[in-house]
Amino acid sequence: MGILLAQLAVNGVIFGALYALLGLSWNIIYGTTSIFHFAHALIFVVAAYAAVLVTMNIGLPLVVGFMAAIIAGVSLGWVIELSIYRPLRKLGASQTIIFGASLGTLILGEAIAHIVFKPFPRRLLGFSIQPINIGDITFTTLHAGTVILSVLVILAVGQYLRRTKSGKAIRAVGSNAEMAEALGIRRERIFLLVFAIGSGVGAIAGVLHTLDSVANPYMGIPLVFPAFIVTFVGGVGSISGVVVGGLLLGLAENVSLAWLDKDYTIMISFAILLAVIILRPRGLFGSKRD
């Protein structure tokens, strides 16, 4: 039992790193714009297929596939912000109406992806996957690469938000958008910036997931669920919260497999979310927001 729990804990850290990356991609958008961006699920789909097309169909290296995925993800994020969310804000639409538009965008986007790419799963190759054994614990080079890349991206975004002028502007708008605008920070420009960052990070997470699984038109929803759970568990706008929330979710889901069937792990995730919302509504590391 001890070896099983140790293996499940390692798996939990691997999943937790990816969950933290997913959470960061959603958190930075929601934490700045307050948009419940459910259409973010499409970023994972488009990014995954962009990487598949460039790598598997055209035959270019995986690193080029990553770049294509990021470009596709950022472009789609901007299209959604500029063509849907921004016009609705100018019309004075409530957050509920914007969420409805986001959900409709997701459903329409999935249908288009189904038509264009067909329902068949597509593999993404190009990464040398080798087993790594540490005693009785086994994982792969892809898993190690996922953890390393996730950590590097999270650290890079965290340093960007803390040390750069535009990063501080993002934090200011997320904290108090009206006050930030009064100080000369253009909110709409910041919104475009966070959609670029969030969508780019989401694209990386989507490709990492696809390398370990497959691309399909409906892969986005299973990825956006942990993204927003991590956001609210860790705390809106908190990089530390993203890391802790991702690891907590990954460990809880995987360690619970020692006693529960895999189909019940989603129950564990939402139980954690419910407990945190009841006991600490701002999240584990969240601060009070206006």
RAUR-V909274 format. One record per pair of residues at least 24 apart in sequence whose C-alpha atoms are under 10 Angstrom apart, sorted by the first residue. I is the first residue (numbers start at 1). J is the second residue. D is the distance in whole Angstrom. If there is no record, write none. Layout:
# RAUR-V909274
i = {I;I}
j = {J;J}
d = {D;D}
This chain:
# RAUR-V909274
i = {1;3;3;3;4;4;4;4;4;5;5;5;5;5;6;6;6;7;7;7;7;7;7;8;8;8;8;8;8;8;8;8;8;9;9;9;9;9;9;9;9;10;10;10;10;10;10;10;10;11;11;11;11;11;11;11;11;11;12;12;12;12;12;12;12;12;12;12;12;13;13;13;13;13;13;13;13;13;13;14;14;14;14;14;14;14;14;14;14;14;14;14;14;15;15;15;15;15;15;15;15;15;15;15;15;16;16;16;16;16;16;16;16;16;16;16;16;16;16;16;16;16;17;17;17;17;17;17;17;17;17;17;17;17;17;17;17;17;17;18;18;18;18;18;18;18;18;18;18;18;18;18;18;18;18;18;18;19;19;19;19;19;19;19;19;19;19;19;19;19;19;19;19;19;19;19;20;20;20;20;20;20;20;20;20;20;20;20;20;20;20;20;20;20;20;20;20;20;21;21;21;21;21;21;21;21;21;21;21;21;21;21;21;21;21;21;22;22;22;22;22;22;22;22;22;22;22;22;22;22;22;22;22;22;22;22;23;23;23;23;23;23;23;23;23;23;23;23;23;23;23;23;23;23;23;23;23;23;23;24;24;24;24;24;24;24;24;24;24;24;24;24;24;24;24;24;24;24;24;24;24;24;24;25;25;25;25;25;25;25;25;25;25;25;25;25;25;25;25;25;25;26;26;26;26;26;26;26;26;26;26;26;26;26;26;26;26;26;27;27;27;27;27;27;27;27;27;27;27;27;27;27;27;27;28;28;28;28;28;28;28;28;28;28;28;28;28;28;28;28;29;29;29;29;29;29;29;29;29;29;29;29;29;30;30;30;30;30;30;30;30;31;31;31;31;31;31;31;31;31;31;31;31;32;32;32;32;32;32;32;32;32;32;32;32;32;32;32;33;33;33;33;33;33;33;33;33;33;33;34;34;34;35;35;35;35;35;35;36;36;36;36;36;36;36;36;37;37;37;37;37;37;37;37;37;37;37;37;37;38;38;38;38;38;38;38;38;38;38;38;38;38;38;39;39;39;39;39;39;39;39;39;39;39;39;39;39;39;39;39;39;40;40;40;40;40;40;40;40;40;40;40;40;40;40;40;40;40;40;41;41;41;41;41;41;41;41;41;41;41;41;41;41;41;41;41;41;42;42;42;42;42;42;42;42;42;42;42;42;42;42;42;42;42;42;42;42;43;43;43;43;43;43;43;43;43;43;43;43;43;43;43;43;43;43;43;43;43;44;44;44;44;44;44;44;44;44;44;44;44;44;44;44;44;44;44;44;44;44;44;44;44;45;45;45;45;45;45;45;45;45;45;45;45;45;45;45;45;45;45;46;46;46;46;46;46;46;46;46;46;46;46;46;46;47;47;47;47;47;47;47;47;47;47;47;47;47;47;47;48;48;48;48;48;48;48;48;48;48;48;48;48;48;48;48;48;48;48;48;49;49;49;49;49;49;49;49;49;49;49;49;50;50;51;51;51;51;51;51;51;51;51;52;52;52;52;52;52;52;52;52;52;53;53;54;55;55;55;56;56;56;56;56;59;60;61;61;61;62;62;62;62;62;63;63;65;65;65;66;66;66;66;66;67;67;67;68;69;69;69;69;69;69;69;70;70;70;70;70;70;70;70;70;70;70;71;71;71;71;72;72;72;73;73;73;73;73;73;73;73;73;73;73;74;74;74;74;74;74;74;74;74;74;74;74;75;75;75;75;76;76;76;76;77;77;77;77;77;77;77;77;78;78;78;78;78;78;78;79;79;80;80;81;81;81;81;81;82;82;82;86;86;86;106;106;106;107;109;109;110;110;110;110;110;110;111;111;112;113;113;113;114;114;114;115;116;117;117;117;118;118;119;119;119;119;120;120;120;120;121;121;121;121;121;121;121;122;122;122;122;122;122;123;123;123;123;123;123;123;124;124;124;124;124;124;124;124;124;125;125;125;125;126;127;127;129;129;142;142;142;143;143;143;145;146;146;146;146;146;146;147;149;149;149;150;150;150;150;150;151;153;153;154;154;154;154;154;155;155;157;157;157;157;158;158;158;159;161;166;166;167;167;170;170;171;174;174;174;174;175;175;175;175;175;176;176;177;202;222;225;225;225;226;226;226;226;228;229;229;229;229;229;230;230;230;230;231;231;231;231;232;232;232;232;232;232;232;232;232;232;232;233;233;233;233;233;233;233;233;233;233;233;233;233;233;233;234;234;234;234;234;234;234;235;235;235;235;235;235;235;235;235;235;236;236;236;236;236;236;236;236;237;237;237;237;238;238;238;238;238;239;239;240;240;240;241;241;241;241;242;242;244;244;245;245;245;245;245;248;249}
j = {258;135;136;137;136;137;255;257;258;254;255;256;257;258;136;137;255;136;137;138;139;254;255;137;250;251;252;253;254;255;256;257;258;137;250;251;252;253;254;255;256;137;138;139;143;250;251;254;255;137;138;139;143;250;251;253;254;255;246;247;248;249;250;251;252;253;254;255;256;143;147;246;247;248;249;250;251;252;254;139;142;143;144;145;146;147;148;150;246;247;250;251;254;143;146;147;209;246;247;248;249;250;251;253;254;147;150;226;230;242;243;244;245;246;247;248;249;250;251;252;253;254;143;146;147;148;149;150;151;154;205;242;243;244;245;246;247;249;250;143;146;147;149;150;151;204;205;206;208;209;223;226;227;243;246;247;250;150;205;223;224;225;226;227;228;229;230;231;242;243;245;246;247;248;249;250;147;150;151;154;205;226;227;230;231;234;239;240;241;242;243;244;245;246;247;248;249;250;146;147;149;150;151;153;154;198;201;202;204;205;206;227;230;242;243;246;150;198;199;201;202;203;204;205;206;223;224;225;226;227;228;229;230;231;242;246;198;201;202;205;223;224;225;226;227;228;229;230;231;232;233;234;236;239;241;242;243;245;246;150;153;154;157;158;197;198;199;201;202;205;227;228;230;231;236;237;238;239;240;241;242;243;246;154;194;195;196;197;198;199;200;201;202;203;204;205;224;227;228;231;242;194;195;197;198;199;201;202;224;226;227;228;229;230;231;236;237;242;194;198;227;228;229;230;231;232;234;235;236;237;238;239;241;242;157;170;171;174;191;194;195;197;198;199;201;231;236;237;238;239;170;174;191;192;193;194;195;196;197;198;199;236;237;174;194;195;198;228;231;236;237;170;171;173;174;175;194;231;235;236;237;238;289;170;171;172;173;174;175;176;177;187;190;191;194;195;236;237;170;173;174;177;187;188;190;191;192;194;195;95;174;236;85;95;96;98;99;102;95;96;98;99;100;102;103;228;80;81;85;98;99;100;101;102;103;105;106;224;228;99;100;101;102;103;104;105;106;107;220;221;224;225;228;76;77;80;99;100;101;102;103;104;105;106;107;108;109;110;220;221;224;73;76;77;80;102;103;105;106;195;198;199;202;203;220;221;223;224;227;103;105;106;107;109;110;199;202;206;218;219;220;221;222;223;224;225;227;73;76;77;105;106;107;108;109;110;113;199;202;203;206;217;218;219;220;221;224;69;70;72;73;74;75;76;77;106;109;198;199;200;201;202;203;204;205;206;220;224;69;70;72;73;199;200;201;202;203;204;205;206;207;209;210;215;216;217;218;219;220;221;223;224;69;73;109;110;113;202;203;206;207;210;215;216;217;218;219;220;221;223;70;72;73;76;109;110;113;203;206;207;215;216;217;220;71;72;73;74;76;199;200;202;203;204;205;206;207;210;215;72;73;122;123;124;203;204;205;206;207;208;209;210;211;214;215;216;217;219;220;113;117;122;123;124;206;207;210;214;215;216;217;203;207;124;125;203;204;206;207;210;211;215;122;123;124;125;126;207;210;211;214;215;122;124;124;124;125;126;122;123;124;125;126;126;126;125;126;127;124;125;126;127;207;126;127;124;126;207;203;204;206;207;208;200;203;204;203;199;200;202;203;204;206;207;196;197;199;200;201;202;203;204;205;206;207;196;199;200;203;199;200;203;195;196;197;198;199;200;201;202;203;204;206;192;193;194;195;196;197;198;199;200;201;202;203;195;196;199;200;195;196;199;200;192;194;195;196;197;198;199;200;191;192;193;194;195;196;199;192;195;105;195;188;191;192;195;196;188;191;192;188;191;192;218;220;221;218;217;218;216;217;218;219;220;221;217;218;217;216;217;218;216;217;218;217;217;215;216;217;216;217;215;216;217;218;214;215;216;217;213;214;215;216;217;218;219;210;213;214;215;216;217;210;211;212;213;214;215;216;207;208;209;210;211;212;213;214;215;210;211;212;214;211;211;212;211;212;208;211;212;208;211;212;208;204;205;208;209;211;212;208;204;205;208;201;204;205;208;243;243;201;204;201;239;240;242;243;239;240;197;198;201;239;238;239;240;239;239;190;193;193;194;194;237;237;236;237;289;290;237;287;288;289;290;289;290;290;227;266;266;269;270;250;266;269;270;273;269;270;272;273;274;269;272;273;283;273;283;284;286;273;274;276;277;280;281;282;283;284;285;286;269;270;272;273;274;275;276;277;280;281;282;283;284;285;286;273;276;282;283;284;285;286;276;280;281;282;283;284;285;286;287;288;282;283;284;285;286;287;288;289;285;286;287;289;283;284;285;286;287;285;286;284;285;286;283;284;285;286;284;285;284;285;272;273;283;284;285;272;273}
d = {8;10;7;8;9;9;9;10;7;9;6;9;9;7;9;7;9;8;5;7;9;9;9;9;10;8;10;9;5;5;8;8;8;10;9;6;9;10;7;6;10;8;9;8;10;10;8;9;9;10;9;8;9;8;8;10;7;8;9;7;8;8;4;4;7;7;5;7;10;10;8;9;6;9;9;6;6;10;9;9;10;6;8;10;7;6;10;10;10;8;7;9;10;9;9;8;10;8;8;10;8;5;8;9;8;9;10;10;10;10;8;9;8;5;4;7;6;4;7;9;9;10;10;7;5;9;9;6;7;10;10;10;7;10;10;6;6;10;8;10;7;7;9;6;9;10;7;9;8;8;10;10;9;10;7;9;9;9;9;8;10;10;6;6;10;9;7;10;8;8;8;5;7;10;8;7;10;8;9;8;9;9;8;7;9;10;9;10;9;5;5;8;7;4;7;10;9;9;10;10;9;6;8;8;7;10;7;7;8;6;10;8;10;8;8;8;9;9;10;8;6;9;9;6;8;7;7;9;7;5;8;10;8;9;9;8;9;10;9;10;9;8;9;7;4;6;8;5;6;9;10;9;10;9;9;6;8;8;7;10;9;7;9;10;9;7;10;7;8;10;7;9;8;7;10;9;9;7;10;9;6;8;9;10;9;9;10;7;4;6;8;5;5;9;9;8;10;7;9;9;10;10;9;10;6;8;9;8;8;10;6;6;10;9;7;10;10;10;10;8;8;7;10;8;5;9;10;9;6;6;8;9;10;8;10;9;9;9;10;6;8;8;6;10;10;9;8;6;9;9;10;9;8;10;9;6;6;9;8;6;9;10;9;9;9;10;9;9;9;8;8;9;9;9;6;8;9;9;9;5;5;9;10;7;7;9;6;4;8;9;8;9;8;7;7;10;9;8;10;8;7;9;9;9;9;6;10;8;9;8;8;10;8;7;9;7;7;9;8;9;8;6;9;8;9;9;10;10;10;9;7;10;9;6;8;10;10;9;9;7;9;9;6;6;9;9;7;10;10;8;7;9;9;10;9;8;9;10;9;5;6;8;6;5;8;10;8;10;9;9;9;9;9;8;9;8;10;10;8;10;9;8;8;10;8;9;9;7;10;10;10;7;10;9;9;10;9;9;9;8;4;6;8;7;5;9;9;9;8;9;9;6;9;10;7;7;9;10;10;10;10;9;9;9;6;8;9;9;9;8;5;8;9;7;7;10;10;10;6;9;10;7;6;10;10;8;8;10;9;10;10;7;9;10;10;6;6;8;7;5;8;9;9;9;10;10;10;7;6;9;8;9;10;9;9;8;8;10;9;7;9;9;7;7;6;7;6;6;9;10;10;7;6;8;9;10;8;8;9;10;9;10;9;9;8;6;5;9;9;9;9;8;5;8;9;6;7;10;9;9;9;9;10;8;7;9;9;6;5;9;8;6;9;9;6;8;10;9;10;9;8;8;10;9;9;9;9;10;7;8;9;10;9;7;10;9;10;9;7;9;10;10;7;7;5;8;10;9;9;10;10;8;10;9;10;7;8;7;9;8;7;7;8;10;9;10;7;9;9;8;5;7;10;9;10;10;9;9;8;7;10;7;9;9;9;9;9;10;8;9;6;7;9;7;9;10;8;5;8;8;5;7;10;10;9;9;9;7;8;9;9;8;10;8;10;9;5;6;9;7;5;9;10;10;10;10;7;5;7;8;5;5;9;9;8;9;8;8;9;9;9;8;10;8;9;6;6;9;8;6;9;9;7;9;10;6;7;9;10;10;8;9;10;8;7;7;10;10;10;8;8;9;10;10;9;9;10;9;10;10;6;6;9;9;10;8;9;9;8;5;8;8;5;8;9;9;10;8;7;8;8;10;6;6;9;10;9;7;9;9;6;5;5;8;10;10;9;9;5;5;7;10;7;7;9;7;5;6;9;8;10;10;6;5;8;8;7;8;9;7;9;10;9;8;10;10;9;8;8;8;9;10;8;9;10;9;7;9;10;10;10;9;10;9;9;9;8;9;10;9;8;9;9;8;9;9;8;9;10;8;10;9;9;9;6;9;10;10;8;9;9;9;7;10;8;9;7;9;9;9;9;9;6;7;8;7;9;9;10;9;9;9;9;9;8;9;10;7;7;9;6;10;9;10;8;9;10;8;10;9;7;10;8;8;10;8;7;6;8;10;8;10;10;8;6;9;9;6;7;9;9;8;5;6;8;9;10;9;8;5;5;6;7;10;9;9;6;4;6;5;4;7;10;7;7;9;8;6;8;10;9;9;7;8;10;9;9;6;6;8;9;10;9;7;9;8;6;5;7;10;9;8;9;10;10;9;8;9;9;9}
